[in-house]
């Protein structure tokens, strides 16, 4: 669930953070301005609702809602390693000028950062807190690529844990695999009960290619695209194989 990293994109420079404001009011102004940009969809299923400051608890919570009622989606989210998610967020914050200023504010005010996911009914699905001690520890620049690789492995393993997934009477999501040495990401699907005539039509291929390209062009694969991976969608259709391959030249 890497899109938590985009929680405040596009808000601009923190010009309000000046010596004429105390720490608390600066943080409150940040939260107010952030909420003026919300809600926003991170991807087709995740909505960034709000950012909430709790003065008593000394934390700022980023609140997301999962706009889908699939148990497998929630299971995949819960199977992600929270420590890896935290490290990836901290790495991003420390290496982005705007987010670095946000961390400085949080540090000065002695606040923690929280992330909370809820379902449509408002029930908490997953929550974690990044303490001041955690985000104040400087990430070694040499570890940035390793942290990203760990996050990719984390996401792939969370998907593996829920496979196979039955999409409909014809299609099953069988597996996902990551080859960091070859810089390739594989999605494997099985399609059943498709006639030979339908399977070989140009229309079928072009329609599938269009739908897959929409996924590749969307935000859900951003982490893997940033790593310049070749993304391969493999469909096994009644024993035959159809591959859709997207290289960095295709999506950059």
N, C-alpha and C positions, 0 to 999 in steps of 0.2 A: 504494500500500500504506500508507495513512494510519494503520492500526490499531497501528502501532508506538508511537503516541503514548499508547496506553492501557496501557502495559506495567506500570504500578505503581498503577493506579487503585484506590482503596478501601483503601489501606494505612493511612490516617489520618495524624495529625500526627507529625512526627519528634521525639517527646518525649524520646527517648533521647540526643539530641544536646546534651550539656551540657558545661559547663566542666570537669567531673571526668573526662572521657574524652579521650584523645588522638585526633588526626585519624584515624589508621589504625583504631583500635578502633571509632570511631564509624561509619566506612564499612563495616567488617566487620559491625557490628550491623545496619546498614541492609540489607545484602545478605542476611543471615540471616533477618531479618523478612520481606523481600520474597519469599524462596524459600518461606517458610511458606505464602504465598498462592498458590503455583504448583504444578502447571501450570494454565493457564486458556486457553480458546479465545477468540481475538480475533474471529474469524468462523468460518464453517463449514469453512474450509480452512487456517487459520493458528492454530497452537498456540504460546502463549508458554510455553516450557519452564522456563527458569531464568535467573537473573542470576548471573554468575560473576566473582569478583574475582581478578585476577592480580597479585599483589604485585610479582613480578619485572618484569613488563612495565608496571606502573603503569597498569592500565586495568580497567574494569568492562565486561563484555560481556553484552548482552541476547541470549539465544538463542531463536530461533524455529524451528519445524519446519513445513514445508508438507505438510499431510496430504492430498495429492492427487498422482496420478502423471501429470498432464496436462502435456505439454511446453509447450503454449501458455500455461499459467499461469506457468510458470517464465520463459518468454520475455518475457511482459508485465512480470514483476518486474524482470528484468535490463534492460529497455528504459527503466525509469524513471531520470530524471536524479538521480544521487546528491547533487549539490550542492543541488538543490531539496529533496530529502528531509531533508538535514541542516538546512537553514534552517528548514524547518517544525518539526522537532523542537526546535531551539533556541528558536524563537519560543514554542512551547508551554511548554517548561520555564521560560523566563524570566517568563512571564505567569501561572503557576500557583504559588500559595504553597508547596505541598508540594514541587513540582519545583524551585522556586527554592532552597529549602533544600538539596535534593539537589545542585544545582550548586555551592552554597557549600561543601559538604563535599568534592566532587570537586576544586574549586579549591584548597581548603586542603591537601588531600593530594597535589596535583599529579598527578591522574589524568586519563586520557582516557576517553571513553565509546565503546563499540563496539556495533554491531548485526550479528548474524549469522543468516542463514537457511540451513537445511539441509533436505534431502529426507528421505523415510522411511528411506533407507539410511544417512543420516548424512553424505552428501556436502555440502560447502559450496556453496550456490547463489549467494549474494551476501553481501558483508561490507563494512562501511565503519566508519571510526573518526572520531569528532569530537574534535579535540584541545582542550586547555585554551585555546589561543589563539582557537579558533573559538567555543567556547561562552561565553567570557568577554567577547566583544565584544557590547556591548549592542545589541539590536535596536531600531531606531527605531520607536516606536509607530505612526507614520504609515505604516509599511511593512507592518504586520500584515495588512491586507486584501490588499495586493499580493502578499505571500508566500502567502496562502491561494489567491488566484487562480492563481498560478504552480503551486501544488501540484495544483489541479484540472486545469489544462492539462496538467501532467505525467502525471497518471493517465489522462486521456482519450487523450493521444498514445500512451501505452504500449499501450492497448487497440486503438487504430487500427492500430498496427503489426502486430497479429496477426490482424486481420479480413481476409477473412471466416473465421468459425469454423463448421464443420459440427458441430452438436450431435447430430443423428441424421438418418435418411433423409428427414425432413420439414422440419426446422428449421435455418436458417443465420443466425448473427449477422452481419449485413451491415456495420454501421457504428455509430459513436457520435460525437456532435458536441456541442459546448458553445458556447452563445451567452451571453456574459457581459453584453452590453448588454441583451438581453431576459430575462436571468436564467433560461435554460432549458437543460436537459440532455436530449438525444435519444438513445434507443436504437432502432436499426432492425433488424428481423428479417424474414426471408422464410420463409413457410410454404408448402410444396408438397404437391400430391397430396391435398388435403382436399376431400371432396365438398361440393357446394353445400348439401346438406341439413345435413351436420354443421357447416359453416361458419356457418350461420344460426341454429343452435340456441341457446337461452338458456343451456343447460347449458355449452356450449363457452365462451361469454363469461364466465359466472360462475366457471367453473373456472380460466380463465386469469387473471381479475381477482384471484382468491384467491391464486394462486401469486405473481403480481407484487406484490401487497400485502405478502406475507411478506418479499419482497426489500426493498421500500421501508421496512418497519418494522424490518428488521435493521440490523446495524452497518456493512455494506459501503458504504452511501451516506451515512454520517454527515457527511463533509466537505461534500458538496453540500447536504445538508439544513441544516447550520449556516449556509450561505450563502443560505438561503431560495430555492433554485432551484425552479422548476416542473420536474418530472421526467416526461418523456413516453416511453412505450414504444409504438413503432409497429410493427405487424405487417402486412406485405403478404402477403395470403393469396390465392394464385393470381390476382393482379391487383387484388384488392380491398384496401382499407386499413381496419384496425381500430386505433384509438388508445386507450390507457389513460393518463390524465393525473392526476398527483398534485401538487397545489399545497401550499404551506406550511401552509395551513389543514387539509389532509388528514392531514399527518404530525406536526404540532407539538402 
